[in-house]
Structure formats: structure tokens, C-alpha cells
Amino acid sequence: MSGTSYLAVSQWFTAAEQPPHLAAINPWEGVSDVYRDLVMRGGMPDTGFARQLQEGSFFGKNQKEDILAEADAHPLMDELWENKIPEFDQINVPAYVVASYSNTLHTAGTFRAWRRMACEEKWLRIHNSQEWSDYYDEANVEDLRRFLDHYLRGEDNGWEETPRVRYSVLDLEGGDRTGIPAESFPPAEVDSTRFYLEANSRSLTITTPTASAEASYDVAANPNAVSFITRFDEETELVGYPKAHLWVEARGSDDMDLFVLLQKLDAHGTPLQAFTVPNQNARIHDATDHGATILKYKGSDGRLRVSMRHLDEALSAEDVPAHAFDRVEKLQPAQLAEVEIDLLPIGLAFHPGEQLRFVISSRNLLGTMMPGIHEYVGANSGQHVIHTGGENASYLQLPVLK
């Protein structure tokens, strides 16, 4: 089996059934958890693309599932949503998985499936573009042919010598590197490094600030965000899973919808972005100024409804927190809540003098994942406070390649 998007999703589920004549799979980017990836990312009911699927596709004479009604009736993770997660521990056929850092719909699900699949013969390639153009690239077609010829036709073509991981490093300035071999993702040479937020200077530092401080914004104001910056003095590559560990407080509310974004800035402070598609005409610019995130990469993002902060200990790892989404824990007045937010995996290069900006906001920083769909607006009011330093030292954990 081979295919992108829905044709990748179907492969997780089919392989988990272990049909006797299935020889190998090639999922080329696709969600692997409908709740976490499609309708309730971060615990927020962001159903714009689900509505587009339900109302604008899958036409026929038969009935179809009303996933919008299900999202309204089942806001927490329960049996309905559990049944929409493949049994990864039952996937035992050889798998060649293709992923990217830039697809806000598919990236998290593809990496999750690759991590959790039980099969020992599995490969991961992380490209630097968009799945459709990558899928039909002639060199990639031949690469896939080698995989399929080896497992379907029994050809001794050396596929088993292919590096288990081939990742890319983006620099967003025309100098991306692809096909970098490794035995794992993140590579073994990665050191998960904490960059602590410092509210007074709005900086990121590798030493813990001793003094407690606050950075805040009113959700109805402009700006309704705070950010923190660090500058790299030497060549630096981040390859792996970033996460945010924050101490937050809601003033005038009992909940917070938080959106976070990791941006690359050039040496002069200008945000760097890159199209993921070969079509870069005026209409693509219009669509991606705000939204259509699968078409233009602006950085690694994450989100969390703070009342959904409880972690699933069985699914969480040190660098990839996973939330249970099975309970609501509202905030009390003056309560400081400790939260972890997973950001999409990254491969990002910083040249000397270039900067990293970490943004925290009450608004959807990137907009919609697809053009022409409804944009989710955070359910926020009052004031958001980010605590830094002292006993409440918030930090951004980054995968630094040594």
C-alpha cells in the first residue's frame, strides 16, 4: 500500500488488522489520531477542515459520519475517539514512512505513528517540501520502487542498507539540506537543552533566572502576545522535538487557549518563511499571508487549552508530552498552572547572528491549515500571565544537535 493523506491514514488501520497478503506499507503523511490531529488539537474544537471534508467531499448515495456532531457531543477523549486511533502495536509489516516538518495537519500524526509502530523494519524520510510534489518527484518514485521491489518482488537491491532515518534541515534561505542519514529521530547526537524565559528582558537564556517576573497581555488588546528571543553566535542546528514548559495564570477567567510558535529570525530580526509548494504566484501569496499553513512554513507551532493540561503518562515522553484530554481542570483565581505544550518536530539551521523567537499568544498565530476554511478563534477573556524565573521558571526545550 502507498499514498498520501487519507491514503496514508487507511494504511495505519489496514496494517493493524494484519491481513495475510499485505507485504509492506508506505504512508506518505497522514493523521494518526482524529481527536488530536483533526478536530480537537490541543483540546480546542478547531473543526474547520473537518467541516470542509464533511460538507465538501466524500459524496455518494450512502450516509456518512457526522464528525462535527460527534465533536460537539464528545469534547473529551472517550471510546468514540479511541476507536479512531490505529492499534500501532499490531503493525508488524515493513514500513517506509515519509514526513515533513511543515504540514500542520499531518506532521504530528505521521511522526507519532512512526514512533509507535511495532514493526522492526521501518524507515523514515523527512522531506523539505509538500507531500504531493514530493510524492511524484522522479527520484522519490524510484526510491519507493526500490522499497516495494525488495518486499513485494523479493529483489536483492540493497534496500536494507538504506539509513533507517533520512532527515532534512531547513534554513529558510534557499540552503536546505536533505537526505541526512541517521539511525534514529532525533539523531543520537541531539541534546535536549532548556532555554529559560526571562520576562524583564524578554530573552531566552540557558541559565535559570533567579528572580521571579511576569510577562502578560490582555487578550482583547493589541498585541495579545508576548515573545522571547535568543541569538546564536555559532552555527546551530535544531533537529527533533521542541516543547514548552510554562507556568501560566489566567486573570479574569478560569481557562486559557494558548498558541505558541517558534520562529527563525535573520540577523536583523526579520522573520524567515518558505513556501513548501512550487506554485508561488500571487494567489498563493494572498492565501498564505495568514492561513493555508500547509503551503508556507513559518515555524513550529503548538497549542493547548489549559484546562486540558493533564498528561497521559503512558503516551508521554521526555521530549514529547501527550495530553490525556479526558478531564477538565478549570483554573482557580490566582492559581499558577504548570503546563507542557508539544510543538511540531523541527529540523532548522541557524547561522551566526541569526535569532530564534518564541511567541505565546491567545490568538491563532498561523491561521487556518487550509485556504478557504473557517478559522478557529481562541475561547479567551481577561489577562494571560506567563511566569518566569525563581520557583516558576518557564522554559522552551530545544533539540540542539551537538
Salt bridges, closest charged atoms under 4 A:
GLU29 OE2 - HIS127 NE2 2.67
ASP33 OD2 - ARG36 NH1 2.65
ASP37 OD1 - ARG112 NH2 2.93
ASP46 OD2 - ARG303 NH1 2.87
GLU55 OE2 - ARG51 NH1 2.78
GLU65 OE2 - LYS84 NZ 2.55
ASP78 OD2 - HIS74 ND1 2.63
GLU131 OE1 - HIS106 ND1 2.80
ASP134 OD2 - ARG125 NH2 2.78
GLU142 OE2 - ARG145 NH2 3.01
ASP143 OD1 - ARG146 NH1 3.68
ASP143 OD2 - ARG166 NH2 2.95
ASP149 OD1 - ARG153 NH1 3.72
GLU155 OE2 - ARG153 NE 3.91
GLU160 OE1 - HIS150 NE2 3.62
ASP171 OD2 - HIS351 NE2 3.37
GLU173 OE2 - LYS264 NZ 3.20
GLU214 OE2 - ARG251 NH2 3.03
GLU235 OE1 - HIS351 ND1 3.04
GLU237 OE2 - ARG177 NH1 2.48
GLU249 OE2 - ARG251 NE 3.16
GLU249 OE1 - HIS387 NE2 2.82
ASP255 OD2 - LYS330 NZ 3.40
ASP257 OD1 - ARG305 NE 2.75
ASP301 OD2 - ARG41 NH1 3.12
GLU318 OE2 - LYS243 NZ 3.75
ASP326 OD1 - ARG327 NE 2.90
GLU338 OE2 - HIS245 NE2 2.67
GLU340 OE2 - LYS243 NZ 2.98
GLU340 OE2 - HIS245 ND1 2.71
GLU354 OE1 - LYS264 NZ 3.10
GLU375 OE2 - HIS290 NE2 2.95
